[in-house]
Amino acid sequence: MLRKIFIPVFVLLLGLSSCKKPPFVFHWERTGNKPLVCFKDYCRKKHHRDKERRLLVQKKIKEKEKAIARGDTLYKVKVNKRVRTYKIDEASIARASMDSLEASATTKKEKNKIRYVNTVLGAVYFPSNSSDLDGEAFWTLDDIAVWMDEHPETLIEVSGHTDNTGTSGRNTSLSKSRVKSVGHYLIKEKGIDKHRLVPAAYGSGVPIASNDTEEGRETNRRVELKVIAE
């Protein structure tokens, strides 16, 4: 009996989830007069666009992880029927803080035009062989959470990094643990939507300082939060 009910319901849900424009969407965060179930065409289209955008950035990050693990400087991503090639060039990322970017705009109109894509909002640092957050990390993440609330359309890459001590496999695992710690705090403690955070684990493949000194290794043991879509 249960099988007879389960199979048709499963097929129906599978069909609805695969629709390019689903018949309805859920507004889990109901601000104002938003209903729980929404049939508006605008909301359905936006839901589909947001889903496609998340899938694309997740695909790009997975291919980038593989390329960095191989030591390559290029990676390819298939988008629809086209294959696009991307260059791994971390030096081109704007590592200036969000505050300095906003301070460069003198008028409200200029502030509204600021593009944050590829901007690192901030980073938290870890002791050797650890994924535990400390007090300074909490302060940094609190500031970033406030910024994310003010820019609700942005998607953020949460990338974990290590120094070059330890094996490649250990460093990849450690960078994943660091990303998990940061994501858990932002989602559980600060209420950030988990769909806005895209995890990436690069191990020791993307250093921003020399691993020949203790100071450099401390700088490389980090999780960076970077805007990848807005």
Phi, psi and omega per residue, in radians:
M1 nan -0.857 3.139
L2 -1.080 -0.622 3.134
R3 -1.124 -0.687 -3.125
K4 -1.134 -0.576 3.123
I5 -1.420 -0.723 -3.032
F6 -1.129 -0.782 -3.047
I7 -1.086 -0.859 3.109
P8 -1.087 -0.676 3.132
V9 -1.138 -0.732 3.122
F10 -1.085 -0.770 3.134
V11 -1.108 -0.705 3.123
L12 -1.109 -0.821 3.141
L13 -1.118 -0.671 3.107
L14 -1.100 -0.719 3.122
G15 -1.147 -0.729 -3.134
L16 -1.159 -0.677 -3.098
S17 -1.240 -0.405 -3.118
S18 -1.614 -0.061 -3.140
C19 -1.136 2.412 3.076
K20 -1.158 -0.597 3.058
K21 -2.258 1.656 -3.039
P22 -1.064 2.633 -3.106
P23 -1.144 -0.385 3.084
F24 -2.745 2.819 3.065
V25 -2.340 2.838 3.114
F26 -1.804 2.312 2.987
H27 -1.716 1.575 -3.105
W28 -1.186 -0.662 3.070
E29 -1.670 1.727 -3.020
R30 -1.700 1.561 3.068
T31 -1.601 2.574 -3.123
G32 1.182 -2.257 -3.125
N33 -1.876 0.461 -3.126
K34 -1.150 2.291 3.059
P35 -1.386 2.909 3.076
L36 -1.218 -0.815 3.116
V37 -1.864 2.199 -3.045
C38 -2.124 2.315 3.135
F39 -1.893 0.123 -3.093
K40 -1.173 2.423 -3.118
D41 -1.078 -0.698 -3.134
Y42 -1.057 -0.781 -3.107
C43 -1.162 -0.668 -3.137
R44 -1.170 -0.732 3.111
K45 -1.128 -0.750 3.138
K46 -1.108 -0.701 3.115
H47 -1.039 -0.755 -3.135
H48 -1.188 -0.734 3.126
R49 -1.085 -0.774 -3.140
D50 -1.101 -0.683 3.135
K51 -1.146 -0.776 3.118
E52 -1.093 -0.706 -3.137
R53 -1.117 -0.752 3.121
R54 -1.102 -0.759 -3.128
L55 -1.108 -0.664 -3.134
L56 -1.166 -0.811 -3.113
V57 -1.197 -0.575 3.079
Q58 -1.139 -0.707 3.118
K59 -1.129 -0.735 3.139
K60 -1.097 -0.740 -3.104
I61 -1.190 -0.679 3.113
K62 -1.079 -0.762 3.126
E63 -1.185 -0.605 3.110
K64 -1.176 -0.701 3.081
E65 -1.009 -0.798 -3.124
K66 -1.111 -0.743 -3.116
A67 -1.118 -0.757 3.135
I68 -1.130 -0.683 3.105
A69 -1.105 -0.576 3.116
R70 -1.436 -0.266 -3.083
G71 1.519 0.283 3.140
D72 -1.445 2.771 3.093
T73 -1.864 -0.092 3.119
L74 -2.233 2.642 3.005
Y75 -2.542 2.682 -3.066
K76 -2.033 2.504 3.121
V77 -2.324 2.292 3.104
K78 -1.520 2.073 3.131
V79 -2.048 1.977 -3.004
N80 0.992 -2.030 -3.141
K81 -1.833 0.040 -3.123
R82 -1.831 2.581 3.078
V83 -1.893 2.118 -3.131
R84 -1.877 2.478 3.135
T85 -1.859 2.310 -3.131
Y86 -2.106 2.561 3.126
K87 -1.767 2.377 3.073
I88 -1.502 1.830 -3.090
D89 -2.391 1.359 -3.086
E90 -1.133 -0.379 -3.122
A91 -1.170 -0.379 -3.093
S92 -1.453 -0.138 -3.104
I93 -1.255 2.369 3.103
A94 -1.302 1.868 -3.123
R95 -1.616 0.121 3.048
A96 -1.156 2.653 -3.131
S97 -1.265 2.800 3.110
M98 -1.091 -0.558 -3.135
D99 -1.121 -0.728 -3.116
S100 -1.212 -0.575 3.079
L101 -1.120 -0.808 -3.103
E102 -1.220 -0.528 3.124
A103 -1.199 -0.398 -3.136
S104 -1.275 -0.302 3.111
A105 -1.580 2.291 -3.074
T106 -1.688 -0.370 -3.130
T107 -2.154 2.855 3.130
K108 -1.108 -0.636 3.127
K109 -1.104 -0.712 3.118
E110 -1.185 -0.656 3.120
K111 -1.100 -0.659 3.141
N112 -1.200 -0.324 -3.112
K113 -1.666 -0.057 -3.117
I114 -1.114 2.276 3.072
R115 -1.778 2.167 -3.042
Y116 -1.748 -0.062 -3.095
V117 -0.991 2.336 -3.110
N118 1.298 0.200 3.070
T119 -1.621 2.239 3.061
V120 -1.410 2.014 -3.104
L121 -1.249 -0.546 -3.128
G122 3.015 3.053 3.141
A123 -2.535 2.603 3.028
V124 -2.051 2.591 -3.002
Y125 -2.065 2.717 -3.002
F126 -2.294 2.606 2.977
P127 -1.154 2.866 3.132
S128 -1.038 2.335 3.064
N129 1.074 0.551 -3.099
S130 -2.349 2.647 3.041
S131 -2.185 0.326 -3.117
D132 -1.489 2.406 3.081
L133 -1.461 2.539 3.073
D134 -1.995 -3.080 -3.069
G135 -1.021 -0.748 -3.131
E136 -1.122 -0.638 3.108
A137 -1.096 -0.728 3.131
F138 -1.077 -0.719 3.127
W139 -1.094 -0.760 3.131
T140 -1.089 -0.806 -3.104
L141 -1.196 -0.572 3.071
D142 -1.083 -0.766 3.117
D143 -1.109 -0.725 -3.139
I144 -1.160 -0.656 3.113
A145 -1.096 -0.698 3.090
V146 -1.085 -0.777 3.130
W147 -1.085 -0.710 3.139
M148 -1.146 -0.625 3.065
D149 -1.113 -0.596 3.140
E150 -1.378 -0.298 -3.139
H151 -2.249 1.278 -2.967
P152 -1.225 -0.223 -3.113
E153 -1.561 -0.119 -3.051
T154 -1.367 2.570 2.957
L155 -1.912 2.433 -3.017
I156 -2.088 2.219 2.999
E157 -1.463 2.202 3.088
V158 -1.858 1.718 -2.999
S159 -1.849 2.237 3.135
G160 -1.683 2.434 -3.101
H161 -2.386 2.725 3.083
T162 -2.335 3.002 2.950
D163 -1.441 -3.013 -3.037
N164 -1.649 0.186 3.069
T165 -1.410 2.543 -3.127
G166 1.597 2.975 -3.119
T167 -1.353 2.860 3.127
S168 -1.060 -0.765 -3.140
G169 -1.121 -0.718 3.129
R170 -1.135 -0.720 -3.130
N171 -1.164 -0.662 3.091
T172 -1.117 -0.775 3.124
S173 -1.100 -0.721 -3.127
L174 -1.171 -0.689 3.125
S175 -1.155 -0.600 3.070
K176 -1.138 -0.712 3.135
S177 -1.112 -0.685 3.123
R178 -1.149 -0.719 3.085
V179 -1.083 -0.729 -3.134
K180 -1.090 -0.704 3.122
S181 -1.082 -0.782 -3.138
V182 -1.172 -0.803 3.140
G183 -1.071 -0.722 3.138
H184 -1.063 -0.731 -3.124
Y185 -1.169 -0.798 -3.107
L186 -1.145 -0.666 -3.087
I187 -1.378 -0.885 -3.029
K188 -1.377 -0.682 -3.043
E189 -1.651 -0.564 -3.064
K190 -1.890 -0.077 3.046
G191 1.298 0.409 3.115
I192 -1.336 2.395 3.114
D193 -1.094 2.188 -3.080
K194 -1.091 -0.447 -3.133
H195 -1.239 -0.230 3.127
R196 -1.540 -0.169 -3.111
L197 -1.866 2.127 -3.135
V198 -1.958 1.949 -3.061
P199 -1.321 2.595 3.055
A200 -2.562 2.375 -3.137
A201 -2.141 1.896 -3.056
Y202 -1.846 0.007 -3.140
G203 0.999 -2.294 -3.140
S204 -1.730 0.223 -2.993
G205 -1.332 -0.269 -3.095
V206 -2.233 1.224 3.104
P207 -1.294 2.585 3.052
I208 -2.004 0.060 3.078
A209 -2.585 2.899 -3.128
S210 -1.225 2.365 3.068
N211 -1.496 0.125 -3.128
D212 -1.438 -0.230 3.137
T213 -2.171 2.739 3.119
E214 -1.107 -0.677 3.126
E215 -1.076 -0.727 3.124
G216 -1.146 -0.727 3.133
R217 -1.129 -0.656 3.087
E218 -1.071 -0.694 3.130
T219 -1.165 -0.605 -3.094
N220 -1.354 -0.364 3.138
R221 -1.449 1.502 -2.939
R222 -2.604 2.869 2.864
V223 -2.153 2.141 3.130
E224 -1.787 2.530 3.067
L225 -2.024 1.971 -2.991
K226 -2.162 2.400 3.093
V227 -1.289 2.178 3.132
I228 -2.050 -0.176 3.071
A229 -2.802 2.578 3.086
E230 -2.637 nan nan
